[in-house]
């Protein structure tokens, strides 16, 4: 995480300065930083798969909270109190 911040802060500063003082477009600033943009269809596929994965995670989480919640209540534990981590600790 630290290396992301170490790389990201100068990148953002350069992008802001080059955009304002240099009058460069976002695409030109990204090109100078070595970033490339893909085709739109790939971004659409990524968005669709992320949404499907998110919906599946929510469904699994709800099912798990129902099952683990009943087991936790039988054991005298409260899984909801611990949030997402509690779902795995109690289960």
GIRA-V482082 format. One record per residue. RES is the residue in one small letter. PHI is phi in whole degrees, 0 to 359 (* if undefined). Layout:
BEGIN
res:RES phi:PHI
res:RES phi:PHI
END
This chain:
BEGIN
res:x phi:*
res:x phi:296
res:x phi:293
res:x phi:296
res:x phi:292
res:x phi:299
res:x phi:278
res:x phi:286
res:x phi:297
res:x phi:298
res:x phi:298
res:x phi:293
res:x phi:298
res:x phi:299
res:x phi:298
res:x phi:294
res:x phi:293
res:x phi:294
res:x phi:289
res:x phi:277
res:x phi:277
res:x phi:276
res:x phi:65
res:x phi:273
res:x phi:284
res:x phi:298
res:x phi:295
res:x phi:292
res:x phi:298
res:x phi:297
res:x phi:296
res:x phi:294
res:x phi:275
res:x phi:88
res:x phi:270
res:x phi:236
res:x phi:250
res:x phi:268
res:x phi:283
res:x phi:299
res:x phi:296
res:x phi:291
res:x phi:293
res:x phi:295
res:x phi:297
res:x phi:297
res:x phi:295
res:x phi:297
res:x phi:292
res:x phi:294
res:x phi:295
res:x phi:298
res:x phi:296
res:x phi:295
res:x phi:294
res:x phi:295
res:x phi:296
res:x phi:294
res:x phi:297
res:x phi:296
res:x phi:296
res:x phi:294
res:x phi:298
res:x phi:296
res:x phi:291
res:x phi:293
res:x phi:291
res:x phi:292
res:x phi:299
res:x phi:290
res:x phi:294
res:x phi:294
res:x phi:293
res:x phi:294
res:x phi:273
res:x phi:85
res:x phi:254
res:x phi:243
res:x phi:290
res:x phi:297
res:x phi:297
res:x phi:268
res:x phi:70
res:x phi:296
res:x phi:294
res:x phi:297
res:x phi:297
res:x phi:271
res:x phi:291
res:x phi:289
res:x phi:288
END
